[in-house]
Amino acid sequence: MQTLFTRLISIGAFSLFASQAVAAPIDVTLHKDPNCGCCVEYAHYLEDNGFNVTQIDHANMTPVKQRLGTAQAASCHTVEIEGYVVEGHVPVAAINKMLTEQPDIKGLALPGMPMNSPGMGPEKKGSLQVLQLDAQGKPTGIYITL
């Protein structure tokens, strides 16, 4: 009976540890213009959805986008996450899909600043076409429509 009790305690402790490891937030770096309010709103959106966001201000975002390979589908901010880049106000559903599936792409982009995207106002479901970026940062098609 003692062995059964010990095993149950061990399983419970392991389950608690495993759930805490899964629930740990993913670190992201958000590069933005210091005067951009929608970038800050997007950072809050990511935090509200479980990401740990570090914001870095840049007086000129063009070199950042060129270095990270998102200049061909530019928006106002660029996020580095788990070896990928995310350009613009990409919904978390697309980011989570990318992180789960781990496709062989540079990242995702939602060019411009659509008014119905996260950080830009109320989302309008089915209206956002998130693009995938190839290794050179070129948009190669729609990754997901949300």
N, C-alpha and C positions, 0 to 999 in steps of 0.2 A: 504494500500500500504506500509506503514511503517513496518508493521508486516512481510510482504513478504520479504522486503529488509533486515530486521533484520535476518530472517531465512536463507536467502541466504548467508549472511555474516557469520553466525554461521556454516553453512554447509561447507563453504569454509575453514574456520579456522580449523574445525575438520578434514577435508580431508587433509589439509596441515600437521597437527599434526600427523595424522595416517600414512601418507606417510613417515614422518621423523622417526617415531617409527619403521616402517618396515625396513627402510633403515639403521638403526643403525648397525654398525659392531658387529659381534659376537666375544667375547674375547676367545682367545685360548692361551694355554701355550705349548711351544715347548721345550722339554728337548733334549739337544744335547751335543756332545763332543765339547769343545772349538776350536778344530783344524779342524773341518769338514766343508769344503766349500759347499758341496751339501746340508747340513742342512740349511745353510744360504740362499741358492738359493730357497729351498723349503719354507722357511719363507717368502721370497719376493713373491713367487708364491701365497701363501695364502693371503698376504696383497694385491696383485694385484687383488685378487678375493673377496675383501671386508671383510676380517677377520682382527681383531686387535690382533697382535701377540706379546706375551712376550716370549723372548728367555731366557732360563736358562741353563748355562753351567755346566756340570758334568764331572769330571776327569774320572769317571768310570760309564758307563751307565747301567751295569748289575744290580745293586741294584734298579735302577729306573724302569727298565723293569720288574723285579721281583715284585716290589711293585705295579706297575700299571697293571700287569697281561698280558704283551705282550711278555714275554721271549720265548714262544713256537713258535712264528712267527716273530722273531726279524729282524729288519732292523737297520738303523743307528740312527734314532731319533724317539721320541715318543711325541704325541700331546694329551693334555687333552682338551676336548671340550664338554661343555653342559652335563657333566656326562658320557661321552663316552671317549674311547681312540682310537687314530688313530696311527698305527705303520707304519712308512716308508713313501714312496713317493706316497701316495694315492691321486688320482685325486679328485679335488673339486666336480666333479659331483657325486662321490660316497659318499662324506661327506654330501653334500646337500641332497641327497636321504635319508641317515640315519637320518639326523636331521629332515627332513619332515615326514618320516614314523615312527620314534621313535620305532624301533624294540627292542625286549627284548633280547639284546645282550650286551656284554661288549664293543665291538667296531669293528673296521676294521683293516686289516693288508695287506700290500703288502710286503711280506718278501724279504729279500735281497735288492739289489739296482739295479733294472732293468734299463738298459741304456736308455730306451724309456719312462721313467716315469717323472713326473714333478720334476724339479730340477736336473735331470740327463741327459737332452738332449731333442731333439725333440720327442714329443709323437707320437707313432704309434697306431692309433685307432684300437681297437679290439684285442690288444695284452696283455692287463693287466688284470689279474684275481685277483680282490680284494676279500680277504677272510673275513668271519665274525668270530668273536671270541665269544665263549660262556662265561658264567659267571666266569669260571675258567681260561679264556684266551686261551682255546684250539681252534684251527681252526676247524670249523665244516662244511665248504663248501664254495662255491663261492657265494659271496653276489651280485657281479655285474662284468661283463666283459666290459671293456672300451678300 
